[in-house]
Amino acid sequence: MSGLEGLRAAQQKLRGILDMQVVGFPQHGVLRAPGTAELLERAAAEGLLDYVGGIDPTAFEGADRASEQLDVLFRIATTHGVGLDMHIHEGGALGITTIRDILARTRAAGLTNGEVTISHAYAIASLLVAEQERIADEIAAVGVKLTTVSPSPSSVLPHRRLRDHGVHVGLGSDGVRDNWSPFGNADMLHRTWILGWSTGARLDDELESGFDLASAGGAEVMELPKSTLEVGAPADLMVIDGENIPQVVIDQPRRDYVLRGGVIVAKDGEMVV
């Protein structure tokens, strides 16, 4: 609880500089770690969460209790009016079964306005194209969002195909120098470079697609307005000396300025507010 309280304090302190959503994530399972379900319920009731988290129901809880984990999480989400962020690493047929179970529960609970996110969803990456398109239509129909990272070519979601079918997909950085891994710096431009490298991107449109996944795709998942150079768009920008987006993704130039809401919040890589 103290960690969540600290995140809420940071959220208030950084208001106007960045947009932050807090997920109560049960890293060691919901049921097999005693007290976790009760803490998630308490955190949601006290307003410390924007999303209640979940992880691999079968792999963590066992096949006999997988449904129970989802029962608990969907009940907390609907009772307390928070979203649900399920991290599904389960692969193959098991992963697809879990994803379809989440889709069915999302529809039954009426959480079809983007309240449910599935992160990783590695099993989708291993499907044949026709199967990917079929499940993409199922996901889009219930408004579930997806996030992907770029640990290996075989686990990155087919984000272009999914988005073509109306699925909201964003790129994430996953761990940020935490207990999980010493790697990660939360720099989404750098993560776009990693995405391109891990997927063998070669063409300009592939690099541009990766950048769009990190920027516009991320905004879609967080339900933020898309930043464009148009009147009325939010002035959330980074100013870079570059030739074009593919060159910027590859060369990773310094961010001369970062603006949030039209206000300069960072200059030459340093915070100024």
Disulfide bonds with the S-S distance in Angstrom:
none
